Amino acid sequence: MQNTRLSNLLGYISINLRNWLANPWRRTSVMIICLLGGYFLGAAVPLISGQAAAPDIAIAAIMLAITELVSFLTYRKRENYTRLGSWGTDLLNALKIGFIYSMFVESFKLGS
């Protein structure tokens, strides 16, 4: 890969972000923000799909595939880190947990 300004900038940003997330309190706060963001997504997806009159089965299959992909990336052997690294998969997992929790709350609200 060529050493361009864009690749240098992205490398610099990722190194600074990794150093910033090394602090445990910052990492915890970002995890909580991802958890709440997943909760928001879980509340927004049924509203958007219901308003768009999209087929519920197709939307549910897409959401299931995405959550299973995140689970696969998170819980596979830790020897082979993804490109996001350990903290990236942890953030994706927090987003997934908030999303699934919100889907359960939405289903209880609807009474199904």
Residue pairs with C-beta under 8 A, 6 or more apart in sequence:
1 7
18 85
18 87
20 26
21 27
21 30
21 87
27 87
30 91
31 90
31 91
31 94
32 94
34 91
34 92
34 94
34 95
34 98
35 94
35 95
35 97
35 98
36 98
37 95
37 98
38 94
38 95
38 96
38 97
38 98
38 99
38 100
38 101
38 102
39 98
39 99
39 101
39 102
40 98
40 102
41 95
41 98
41 99
41 102
42 98
42 99
42 100
42 101
42 102
42 103
42 105
42 106
43 102
43 105
43 106
45 59
45 63
46 103
46 106
49 56
49 59
63 99
63 103
67 96
67 99
67 100
70 92
70 93
70 95
70 96
71 93
71 96
73 82
73 89
73 92
74 89
74 90
74 92
74 93
74 96
78 86
82 88
82 89
84 91
84 92
